[in-house]
């Protein structure tokens, strides 16, 4: 028997519209990490980064690199760079248990933070239970 969280992830992936890695690089995305909390919103060539330990930043996409399993989005502003790697693997939020269609890794400087992502056009996931 599989748990409710795993079932919710499976159902979300089964019902989500499929995107090829190349398509994933051109859709608007929202991603988030926990401990520390970051929110990354990609709209076209704009990337908005918010977090608990720094003021909000607006960066510009400098490169989108499709790969076998997803896409890497690089962005920069005067304060530095970030890299958001998105893969087409289902993701369960570590804290809430909410199901997302994509796994995300945010890299700021030399530190990487694992999280989950969805298209901005997808409904926000609900927590299980």
CNS distance restraints for C-alpha pairs under 8 A (distance, minus, plus):
assign (resid   2 and name CA) (resid   6 and name CA) 6.31 0.50 0.50
assign (resid   2 and name CA) (resid   7 and name CA) 6.49 0.50 0.50
assign (resid   3 and name CA) (resid   7 and name CA) 6.19 0.50 0.50
assign (resid   4 and name CA) (resid   8 and name CA) 5.99 0.50 0.50
assign (resid   4 and name CA) (resid 128 and name CA) 6.89 0.50 0.50
assign (resid   4 and name CA) (resid 129 and name CA) 7.93 0.50 0.50
assign (resid   5 and name CA) (resid   9 and name CA) 6.27 0.50 0.50
assign (resid   5 and name CA) (resid  92 and name CA) 7.15 0.50 0.50
assign (resid   5 and name CA) (resid  97 and name CA) 6.12 0.50 0.50
assign (resid   5 and name CA) (resid  98 and name CA) 7.28 0.50 0.50
assign (resid   5 and name CA) (resid  99 and name CA) 7.07 0.50 0.50
assign (resid   5 and name CA) (resid 128 and name CA) 6.42 0.50 0.50
assign (resid   6 and name CA) (resid  10 and name CA) 6.17 0.50 0.50
assign (resid   6 and name CA) (resid  92 and name CA) 7.86 0.50 0.50
assign (resid   7 and name CA) (resid  11 and name CA) 6.10 0.50 0.50
assign (resid   8 and name CA) (resid  12 and name CA) 6.08 0.50 0.50
assign (resid   8 and name CA) (resid  98 and name CA) 7.92 0.50 0.50
assign (resid   8 and name CA) (resid  99 and name CA) 6.01 0.50 0.50
assign (resid   8 and name CA) (resid 128 and name CA) 7.49 0.50 0.50
assign (resid   9 and name CA) (resid  13 and name CA) 6.19 0.50 0.50
assign (resid   9 and name CA) (resid  90 and name CA) 6.13 0.50 0.50
assign (resid   9 and name CA) (resid  91 and name CA) 6.89 0.50 0.50
assign (resid   9 and name CA) (resid  92 and name CA) 6.76 0.50 0.50
assign (resid   9 and name CA) (resid  99 and name CA) 4.80 0.50 0.50
assign (resid   9 and name CA) (resid 100 and name CA) 6.63 0.50 0.50
assign (resid   9 and name CA) (resid 101 and name CA) 7.35 0.50 0.50
assign (resid  10 and name CA) (resid  14 and name CA) 6.08 0.50 0.50
assign (resid  10 and name CA) (resid  90 and name CA) 7.54 0.50 0.50
assign (resid  11 and name CA) (resid  15 and name CA) 6.15 0.50 0.50
assign (resid  12 and name CA) (resid  16 and name CA) 5.85 0.50 0.50
assign (resid  12 and name CA) (resid  99 and name CA) 6.84 0.50 0.50
assign (resid  12 and name CA) (resid 100 and name CA) 7.01 0.50 0.50
assign (resid  12 and name CA) (resid 101 and name CA) 6.48 0.50 0.50
assign (resid  13 and name CA) (resid  90 and name CA) 6.48 0.50 0.50
assign (resid  13 and name CA) (resid 100 and name CA) 7.85 0.50 0.50
assign (resid  13 and name CA) (resid 101 and name CA) 5.52 0.50 0.50
assign (resid  16 and name CA) (resid 101 and name CA) 7.22 0.50 0.50
assign (resid  19 and name CA) (resid  23 and name CA) 5.56 0.50 0.50
assign (resid  19 and name CA) (resid  24 and name CA) 5.82 0.50 0.50
assign (resid  20 and name CA) (resid  24 and name CA) 6.18 0.50 0.50
assign (resid  20 and name CA) (resid  70 and name CA) 7.54 0.50 0.50
assign (resid  21 and name CA) (resid  25 and name CA) 6.74 0.50 0.50
assign (resid  21 and name CA) (resid  66 and name CA) 5.63 0.50 0.50
assign (resid  21 and name CA) (resid  67 and name CA) 6.32 0.50 0.50
assign (resid  21 and name CA) (resid  68 and name CA) 6.75 0.50 0.50
assign (resid  21 and name CA) (resid  69 and name CA) 6.16 0.50 0.50
assign (resid  21 and name CA) (resid  70 and name CA) 4.34 0.50 0.50
assign (resid  21 and name CA) (resid  71 and name CA) 5.83 0.50 0.50
assign (resid  21 and name CA) (resid  88 and name CA) 7.76 0.50 0.50
assign (resid  22 and name CA) (resid  26 and name CA) 7.27 0.50 0.50
assign (resid  22 and name CA) (resid  66 and name CA) 5.36 0.50 0.50
assign (resid  22 and name CA) (resid  67 and name CA) 7.81 0.50 0.50
assign (resid  22 and name CA) (resid  70 and name CA) 7.47 0.50 0.50
assign (resid  22 and name CA) (resid  71 and name CA) 7.10 0.50 0.50
assign (resid  23 and name CA) (resid  27 and name CA) 6.68 0.50 0.50
assign (resid  24 and name CA) (resid  70 and name CA) 6.71 0.50 0.50
assign (resid  24 and name CA) (resid  71 and name CA) 6.53 0.50 0.50
assign (resid  25 and name CA) (resid  64 and name CA) 6.17 0.50 0.50
assign (resid  25 and name CA) (resid  65 and name CA) 7.47 0.50 0.50
assign (resid  25 and name CA) (resid  66 and name CA) 6.71 0.50 0.50
assign (resid  25 and name CA) (resid  70 and name CA) 7.80 0.50 0.50
assign (resid  25 and name CA) (resid  71 and name CA) 5.62 0.50 0.50
assign (resid  25 and name CA) (resid  72 and name CA) 7.53 0.50 0.50
assign (resid  25 and name CA) (resid  73 and name CA) 7.29 0.50 0.50
assign (resid  26 and name CA) (resid  44 and name CA) 7.16 0.50 0.50
assign (resid  27 and name CA) (resid  43 and name CA) 7.65 0.50 0.50
assign (resid  27 and name CA) (resid  44 and name CA) 7.43 0.50 0.50
assign (resid  27 and name CA) (resid 119 and name CA) 6.80 0.50 0.50
assign (resid  28 and name CA) (resid  41 and name CA) 7.56 0.50 0.50
assign (resid  28 and name CA) (resid  42 and name CA) 5.35 0.50 0.50
assign (resid  28 and name CA) (resid  43 and name CA) 4.77 0.50 0.50
assign (resid  28 and name CA) (resid  44 and name CA) 6.39 0.50 0.50
assign (resid  28 and name CA) (resid 119 and name CA) 5.77 0.50 0.50
assign (resid  28 and name CA) (resid 120 and name CA) 5.56 0.50 0.50
assign (resid  28 and name CA) (resid 121 and name CA) 7.66 0.50 0.50
assign (resid  29 and name CA) (resid  40 and name CA) 7.98 0.50 0.50
assign (resid  29 and name CA) (resid  41 and name CA) 5.81 0.50 0.50
assign (resid  29 and name CA) (resid  42 and name CA) 5.08 0.50 0.50
assign (resid  29 and name CA) (resid  43 and name CA) 6.86 0.50 0.50
assign (resid  29 and name CA) (resid 117 and name CA) 6.84 0.50 0.50
assign (resid  29 and name CA) (resid 118 and name CA) 5.79 0.50 0.50
assign (resid  29 and name CA) (resid 119 and name CA) 4.43 0.50 0.50
assign (resid  29 and name CA) (resid 120 and name CA) 5.16 0.50 0.50
assign (resid  30 and name CA) (resid  39 and name CA) 7.23 0.50 0.50
assign (resid  30 and name CA) (resid  40 and name CA) 5.67 0.50 0.50
assign (resid  30 and name CA) (resid  41 and name CA) 4.41 0.50 0.50
assign (resid  30 and name CA) (resid  42 and name CA) 6.28 0.50 0.50
assign (resid  30 and name CA) (resid 117 and name CA) 5.62 0.50 0.50
assign (resid  30 and name CA) (resid 118 and name CA) 5.69 0.50 0.50
assign (resid  30 and name CA) (resid 119 and name CA) 6.21 0.50 0.50
assign (resid  30 and name CA) (resid 120 and name CA) 5.86 0.50 0.50
assign (resid  31 and name CA) (resid  39 and name CA) 5.84 0.50 0.50
assign (resid  31 and name CA) (resid  40 and name CA) 5.10 0.50 0.50
assign (resid  31 and name CA) (resid  41 and name CA) 6.43 0.50 0.50
assign (resid  31 and name CA) (resid 104 and name CA) 6.71 0.50 0.50
assign (resid  31 and name CA) (resid 115 and name CA) 6.92 0.50 0.50
assign (resid  31 and name CA) (resid 116 and name CA) 5.63 0.50 0.50
assign (resid  31 and name CA) (resid 117 and name CA) 4.02 0.50 0.50
assign (resid  31 and name CA) (resid 118 and name CA) 6.52 0.50 0.50
assign (resid  32 and name CA) (resid  37 and name CA) 7.05 0.50 0.50
assign (resid  32 and name CA) (resid  38 and name CA) 5.47 0.50 0.50
assign (resid  32 and name CA) (resid  39 and name CA) 4.48 0.50 0.50
assign (resid  32 and name CA) (resid  40 and name CA) 6.13 0.50 0.50
assign (resid  32 and name CA) (resid 104 and name CA) 7.81 0.50 0.50
assign (resid  32 and name CA) (resid 115 and name CA) 5.46 0.50 0.50
assign (resid  32 and name CA) (resid 116 and name CA) 5.77 0.50 0.50
assign (resid  32 and name CA) (resid 117 and name CA) 6.46 0.50 0.50
assign (resid  33 and name CA) (resid  37 and name CA) 5.19 0.50 0.50
assign (resid  33 and name CA) (resid  38 and name CA) 5.17 0.50 0.50
assign (resid  33 and name CA) (resid  39 and name CA) 6.71 0.50 0.50
assign (resid  33 and name CA) (resid 106 and name CA) 7.84 0.50 0.50
assign (resid  33 and name CA) (resid 113 and name CA) 6.38 0.50 0.50
assign (resid  33 and name CA) (resid 114 and name CA) 5.95 0.50 0.50
assign (resid  33 and name CA) (resid 115 and name CA) 4.26 0.50 0.50
assign (resid  33 and name CA) (resid 116 and name CA) 6.80 0.50 0.50
assign (resid  34 and name CA) (resid  38 and name CA) 6.85 0.50 0.50
assign (resid  34 and name CA) (resid  94 and name CA) 7.36 0.50 0.50
assign (resid  34 and name CA) (resid  95 and name CA) 7.44 0.50 0.50
assign (resid  34 and name CA) (resid 113 and name CA) 7.90 0.50 0.50
assign (resid  34 and name CA) (resid 114 and name CA) 7.77 0.50 0.50
assign (resid  34 and name CA) (resid 115 and name CA) 6.85 0.50 0.50
assign (resid  36 and name CA) (resid  51 and name CA) 7.65 0.50 0.50
assign (resid  36 and name CA) (resid  52 and name CA) 7.25 0.50 0.50
assign (resid  36 and name CA) (resid 113 and name CA) 7.93 0.50 0.50
assign (resid  37 and name CA) (resid  51 and name CA) 5.65 0.50 0.50
assign (resid  37 and name CA) (resid  52 and name CA) 6.21 0.50 0.50
assign (resid  38 and name CA) (resid  49 and name CA) 7.00 0.50 0.50
assign (resid  38 and name CA) (resid  50 and name CA) 5.65 0.50 0.50
assign (resid  38 and name CA) (resid  51 and name CA) 4.34 0.50 0.50
assign (resid  38 and name CA) (resid  52 and name CA) 7.09 0.50 0.50
assign (resid  39 and name CA) (resid  48 and name CA) 7.90 0.50 0.50
assign (resid  39 and name CA) (resid  49 and name CA) 5.80 0.50 0.50
assign (resid  39 and name CA) (resid  50 and name CA) 5.24 0.50 0.50
assign (resid  39 and name CA) (resid  51 and name CA) 6.32 0.50 0.50
assign (resid  40 and name CA) (resid  47 and name CA) 6.76 0.50 0.50
assign (resid  40 and name CA) (resid  48 and name CA) 5.71 0.50 0.50
assign (resid  40 and name CA) (resid  49 and name CA) 4.74 0.50 0.50
assign (resid  40 and name CA) (resid  50 and name CA) 6.68 0.50 0.50
assign (resid  41 and name CA) (resid  47 and name CA) 5.56 0.50 0.50
assign (resid  41 and name CA) (resid  48 and name CA) 5.14 0.50 0.50
assign (resid  41 and name CA) (resid  49 and name CA) 6.67 0.50 0.50
assign (resid  42 and name CA) (resid  46 and name CA) 5.85 0.50 0.50
assign (resid  42 and name CA) (resid  47 and name CA) 4.53 0.50 0.50
assign (resid  42 and name CA) (resid  48 and name CA) 6.61 0.50 0.50
assign (resid  43 and name CA) (resid  47 and name CA) 6.39 0.50 0.50
assign (resid  45 and name CA) (resid  60 and name CA) 5.58 0.50 0.50
assign (resid  45 and name CA) (resid  61 and name CA) 4.95 0.50 0.50
assign (resid  46 and name CA) (resid  58 and name CA) 6.81 0.50 0.50
assign (resid  46 and name CA) (resid  59 and name CA) 5.95 0.50 0.50
assign (resid  46 and name CA) (resid  60 and name CA) 4.94 0.50 0.50
assign (resid  46 and name CA) (resid  61 and name CA) 6.19 0.50 0.50
assign (resid  47 and name CA) (resid  58 and name CA) 5.69 0.50 0.50
assign (resid  47 and name CA) (resid  59 and name CA) 4.96 0.50 0.50
assign (resid  47 and name CA) (resid  60 and name CA) 5.94 0.50 0.50
assign (resid  47 and name CA) (resid  61 and name CA) 6.78 0.50 0.50
assign (resid  47 and name CA) (resid  75 and name CA) 7.10 0.50 0.50
assign (resid  48 and name CA) (resid  56 and name CA) 7.12 0.50 0.50
assign (resid  48 and name CA) (resid  57 and name CA) 5.75 0.50 0.50
assign (resid  48 and name CA) (resid  58 and name CA) 4.67 0.50 0.50
assign (resid  48 and name CA) (resid  59 and name CA) 6.34 0.50 0.50
assign (resid  49 and name CA) (resid  56 and name CA) 5.67 0.50 0.50
assign (resid  49 and name CA) (resid  57 and name CA) 5.14 0.50 0.50
assign (resid  49 and name CA) (resid  58 and name CA) 6.46 0.50 0.50
assign (resid  49 and name CA) (resid  59 and name CA) 7.73 0.50 0.50
assign (resid  50 and name CA) (resid  54 and name CA) 7.30 0.50 0.50
assign (resid  50 and name CA) (resid  55 and name CA) 6.76 0.50 0.50
assign (resid  50 and name CA) (resid  56 and name CA) 4.54 0.50 0.50
assign (resid  50 and name CA) (resid  57 and name CA) 6.55 0.50 0.50
assign (resid  51 and name CA) (resid  55 and name CA) 7.16 0.50 0.50
assign (resid  51 and name CA) (resid  56 and name CA) 6.94 0.50 0.50
assign (resid  57 and name CA) (resid  77 and name CA) 7.96 0.50 0.50
assign (resid  58 and name CA) (resid  77 and name CA) 7.06 0.50 0.50
assign (resid  59 and name CA) (resid  75 and name CA) 5.79 0.50 0.50
assign (resid  59 and name CA) (resid  76 and name CA) 5.08 0.50 0.50
assign (resid  59 and name CA) (resid  77 and name CA) 4.85 0.50 0.50
assign (resid  60 and name CA) (resid  75 and name CA) 5.16 0.50 0.50
assign (resid  60 and name CA) (resid  76 and name CA) 5.52 0.50 0.50
assign (resid  60 and name CA) (resid  77 and name CA) 6.57 0.50 0.50
assign (resid  61 and name CA) (resid  73 and name CA) 6.86 0.50 0.50
assign (resid  61 and name CA) (resid  74 and name CA) 5.79 0.50 0.50
assign (resid  61 and name CA) (resid  75 and name CA) 4.12 0.50 0.50
assign (resid  61 and name CA) (resid  76 and name CA) 6.66 0.50 0.50
assign (resid  62 and name CA) (resid  73 and name CA) 7.77 0.50 0.50
assign (resid  62 and name CA) (resid  74 and name CA) 5.59 0.50 0.50
assign (resid  62 and name CA) (resid  75 and name CA) 5.06 0.50 0.50
assign (resid  62 and name CA) (resid  76 and name CA) 6.71 0.50 0.50
assign (resid  63 and name CA) (resid  72 and name CA) 8.00 0.50 0.50
assign (resid  63 and name CA) (resid  73 and name CA) 5.94 0.50 0.50
assign (resid  63 and name CA) (resid  74 and name CA) 5.19 0.50 0.50
assign (resid  63 and name CA) (resid  75 and name CA) 7.00 0.50 0.50
assign (resid  64 and name CA) (resid  71 and name CA) 6.76 0.50 0.50
assign (resid  64 and name CA) (resid  72 and name CA) 5.70 0.50 0.50
assign (resid  64 and name CA) (resid  73 and name CA) 4.63 0.50 0.50
assign (resid  64 and name CA) (resid  74 and name CA) 6.42 0.50 0.50
assign (resid  65 and name CA) (resid  71 and name CA) 5.49 0.50 0.50
assign (resid  65 and name CA) (resid  72 and name CA) 5.04 0.50 0.50
assign (resid  65 and name CA) (resid  73 and name CA) 6.49 0.50 0.50
assign (resid  66 and name CA) (resid  70 and name CA) 6.00 0.50 0.50
assign (resid  66 and name CA) (resid  71 and name CA) 4.23 0.50 0.50
assign (resid  66 and name CA) (resid  72 and name CA) 6.36 0.50 0.50
assign (resid  67 and name CA) (resid  71 and name CA) 5.47 0.50 0.50
assign (resid  67 and name CA) (resid  72 and name CA) 7.56 0.50 0.50
assign (resid  69 and name CA) (resid  87 and name CA) 5.36 0.50 0.50
assign (resid  69 and name CA) (resid  88 and name CA) 5.83 0.50 0.50
assign (resid  70 and name CA) (resid  85 and name CA) 7.55 0.50 0.50
assign (resid  70 and name CA) (resid  86 and name CA) 5.43 0.50 0.50
assign (resid  70 and name CA) (resid  87 and name CA) 4.22 0.50 0.50
assign (resid  70 and name CA) (resid  88 and name CA) 5.65 0.50 0.50
assign (resid  71 and name CA) (resid  85 and name CA) 5.98 0.50 0.50
assign (resid  71 and name CA) (resid  86 and name CA) 5.35 0.50 0.50
assign (resid  71 and name CA) (resid  87 and name CA) 6.59 0.50 0.50
assign (resid  72 and name CA) (resid  83 and name CA) 6.86 0.50 0.50
assign (resid  72 and name CA) (resid  84 and name CA) 5.70 0.50 0.50
assign (resid  72 and name CA) (resid  85 and name CA) 4.34 0.50 0.50
assign (resid  72 and name CA) (resid  86 and name CA) 6.18 0.50 0.50
assign (resid  73 and name CA) (resid  83 and name CA) 5.70 0.50 0.50
assign (resid  73 and name CA) (resid  84 and name CA) 5.09 0.50 0.50
assign (resid  73 and name CA) (resid  85 and name CA) 6.30 0.50 0.50
assign (resid  74 and name CA) (resid  81 and name CA) 7.25 0.50 0.50
assign (resid  74 and name CA) (resid  82 and name CA) 5.89 0.50 0.50
assign (resid  74 and name CA) (resid  83 and name CA) 4.54 0.50 0.50
assign (resid  74 and name CA) (resid  84 and name CA) 6.46 0.50 0.50
assign (resid  75 and name CA) (resid  81 and name CA) 5.63 0.50 0.50
assign (resid  75 and name CA) (resid  82 and name CA) 5.44 0.50 0.50
assign (resid  75 and name CA) (resid  83 and name CA) 6.45 0.50 0.50
assign (resid  76 and name CA) (resid  80 and name CA) 5.66 0.50 0.50
assign (resid  76 and name CA) (resid  81 and name CA) 4.22 0.50 0.50
assign (resid  76 and name CA) (resid  82 and name CA) 6.40 0.50 0.50
assign (resid  77 and name CA) (resid  81 and name CA) 6.44 0.50 0.50
assign (resid  80 and name CA) (resid 109 and name CA) 7.90 0.50 0.50
assign (resid  81 and name CA) (resid 108 and name CA) 6.78 0.50 0.50
assign (resid  81 and name CA) (resid 109 and name CA) 7.13 0.50 0.50
assign (resid  82 and name CA) (resid 106 and name CA) 7.15 0.50 0.50
assign (resid  82 and name CA) (resid 107 and name CA) 5.66 0.50 0.50
assign (resid  82 and name CA) (resid 108 and name CA) 5.00 0.50 0.50
assign (resid  82 and name CA) (resid 109 and name CA) 7.05 0.50 0.50
assign (resid  83 and name CA) (resid 105 and name CA) 7.97 0.50 0.50
assign (resid  83 and name CA) (resid 106 and name CA) 5.80 0.50 0.50
assign (resid  83 and name CA) (resid 107 and name CA) 5.06 0.50 0.50
assign (resid  83 and name CA) (resid 108 and name CA) 6.85 0.50 0.50
assign (resid  84 and name CA) (resid 104 and name CA) 6.72 0.50 0.50
assign (resid  84 and name CA) (resid 105 and name CA) 5.73 0.50 0.50
assign (resid  84 and name CA) (resid 106 and name CA) 4.66 0.50 0.50
assign (resid  84 and name CA) (resid 107 and name CA) 6.44 0.50 0.50
assign (resid  85 and name CA) (resid 104 and name CA) 5.52 0.50 0.50
assign (resid  85 and name CA) (resid 105 and name CA) 5.10 0.50 0.50
assign (resid  85 and name CA) (resid 106 and name CA) 6.53 0.50 0.50
assign (resid  86 and name CA) (resid 102 and name CA) 6.47 0.50 0.50
assign (resid  86 and name CA) (resid 103 and name CA) 5.80 0.50 0.50
assign (resid  86 and name CA) (resid 104 and name CA) 4.65 0.50 0.50
assign (resid  86 and name CA) (resid 105 and name CA) 6.72 0.50 0.50
assign (resid  86 and name CA) (resid 117 and name CA) 7.59 0.50 0.50
assign (resid  87 and name CA) (resid 102 and name CA) 5.70 0.50 0.50
assign (resid  87 and name CA) (resid 103 and name CA) 5.32 0.50 0.50
assign (resid  87 and name CA) (resid 104 and name CA) 6.50 0.50 0.50
assign (resid  88 and name CA) (resid 101 and name CA) 6.84 0.50 0.50
assign (resid  88 and name CA) (resid 102 and name CA) 5.00 0.50 0.50
assign (resid  88 and name CA) (resid 103 and name CA) 6.61 0.50 0.50
assign (resid  89 and name CA) (resid 101 and name CA) 6.52 0.50 0.50
assign (resid  89 and name CA) (resid 102 and name CA) 5.13 0.50 0.50
assign (resid  89 and name CA) (resid 103 and name CA) 5.54 0.50 0.50
assign (resid  90 and name CA) (resid  99 and name CA) 7.32 0.50 0.50
assign (resid  90 and name CA) (resid 100 and name CA) 5.87 0.50 0.50
assign (resid  90 and name CA) (resid 101 and name CA) 4.55 0.50 0.50
assign (resid  90 and name CA) (resid 102 and name CA) 5.07 0.50 0.50
assign (resid  90 and name CA) (resid 103 and name CA) 6.14 0.50 0.50
assign (resid  91 and name CA) (resid  99 and name CA) 5.95 0.50 0.50
assign (resid  91 and name CA) (resid 100 and name CA) 5.07 0.50 0.50
assign (resid  91 and name CA) (resid 101 and name CA) 6.17 0.50 0.50
assign (resid  91 and name CA) (resid 102 and name CA) 5.78 0.50 0.50
assign (resid  91 and name CA) (resid 103 and name CA) 5.20 0.50 0.50
assign (resid  91 and name CA) (resid 115 and name CA) 7.76 0.50 0.50
assign (resid  91 and name CA) (resid 116 and name CA) 5.60 0.50 0.50
assign (resid  91 and name CA) (resid 117 and name CA) 7.82 0.50 0.50
assign (resid  92 and name CA) (resid  97 and name CA) 5.44 0.50 0.50
assign (resid  92 and name CA) (resid  98 and name CA) 5.58 0.50 0.50
assign (resid  92 and name CA) (resid  99 and name CA) 4.69 0.50 0.50
assign (resid  92 and name CA) (resid 100 and name CA) 6.14 0.50 0.50
assign (resid  92 and name CA) (resid 116 and name CA) 7.06 0.50 0.50
assign (resid  93 and name CA) (resid  97 and name CA) 4.82 0.50 0.50
assign (resid  93 and name CA) (resid  98 and name CA) 5.26 0.50 0.50
assign (resid  93 and name CA) (resid  99 and name CA) 6.53 0.50 0.50
assign (resid  93 and name CA) (resid 100 and name CA) 7.56 0.50 0.50
assign (resid  93 and name CA) (resid 115 and name CA) 7.04 0.50 0.50
assign (resid  93 and name CA) (resid 116 and name CA) 6.42 0.50 0.50
assign (resid  96 and name CA) (resid 127 and name CA) 5.92 0.50 0.50
assign (resid  96 and name CA) (resid 128 and name CA) 7.89 0.50 0.50
assign (resid  97 and name CA) (resid 127 and name CA) 5.88 0.50 0.50
assign (resid  97 and name CA) (resid 128 and name CA) 6.30 0.50 0.50
assign (resid  98 and name CA) (resid 125 and name CA) 5.85 0.50 0.50
assign (resid  98 and name CA) (resid 126 and name CA) 5.77 0.50 0.50
assign (resid  98 and name CA) (resid 127 and name CA) 4.48 0.50 0.50
assign (resid  98 and name CA) (resid 128 and name CA) 6.22 0.50 0.50
assign (resid  99 and name CA) (resid 125 and name CA) 6.17 0.50 0.50
assign (resid  99 and name CA) (resid 126 and name CA) 7.56 0.50 0.50
assign (resid  99 and name CA) (resid 127 and name CA) 7.61 0.50 0.50
assign (resid 100 and name CA) (resid 116 and name CA) 6.12 0.50 0.50
assign (resid 100 and name CA) (resid 117 and name CA) 6.02 0.50 0.50
assign (resid 100 and name CA) (resid 118 and name CA) 5.98 0.50 0.50
assign (resid 100 and name CA) (resid 125 and name CA) 6.82 0.50 0.50
assign (resid 101 and name CA) (resid 116 and name CA) 7.82 0.50 0.50
assign (resid 101 and name CA) (resid 117 and name CA) 6.75 0.50 0.50
assign (resid 101 and name CA) (resid 118 and name CA) 5.93 0.50 0.50
assign (resid 102 and name CA) (resid 116 and name CA) 5.83 0.50 0.50
assign (resid 102 and name CA) (resid 117 and name CA) 5.00 0.50 0.50
assign (resid 102 and name CA) (resid 118 and name CA) 6.04 0.50 0.50
assign (resid 103 and name CA) (resid 114 and name CA) 7.73 0.50 0.50
assign (resid 103 and name CA) (resid 115 and name CA) 6.15 0.50 0.50
assign (resid 103 and name CA) (resid 116 and name CA) 4.58 0.50 0.50
assign (resid 103 and name CA) (resid 117 and name CA) 5.93 0.50 0.50
assign (resid 104 and name CA) (resid 114 and name CA) 5.96 0.50 0.50
assign (resid 104 and name CA) (resid 115 and name CA) 4.93 0.50 0.50
assign (resid 104 and name CA) (resid 116 and name CA) 4.99 0.50 0.50
assign (resid 104 and name CA) (resid 117 and name CA) 5.93 0.50 0.50
assign (resid 105 and name CA) (resid 112 and name CA) 6.49 0.50 0.50
assign (resid 105 and name CA) (resid 113 and name CA) 5.55 0.50 0.50
assign (resid 105 and name CA) (resid 114 and name CA) 4.55 0.50 0.50
assign (resid 105 and name CA) (resid 115 and name CA) 5.94 0.50 0.50
assign (resid 105 and name CA) (resid 116 and name CA) 7.95 0.50 0.50
assign (resid 106 and name CA) (resid 112 and name CA) 5.53 0.50 0.50
assign (resid 106 and name CA) (resid 113 and name CA) 5.14 0.50 0.50
assign (resid 106 and name CA) (resid 114 and name CA) 6.46 0.50 0.50
assign (resid 106 and name CA) (resid 115 and name CA) 7.60 0.50 0.50
assign (resid 107 and name CA) (resid 111 and name CA) 5.60 0.50 0.50
assign (resid 107 and name CA) (resid 112 and name CA) 4.23 0.50 0.50
assign (resid 107 and name CA) (resid 113 and name CA) 6.34 0.50 0.50
assign (resid 108 and name CA) (resid 112 and name CA) 6.42 0.50 0.50
assign (resid 118 and name CA) (resid 122 and name CA) 6.53 0.50 0.50
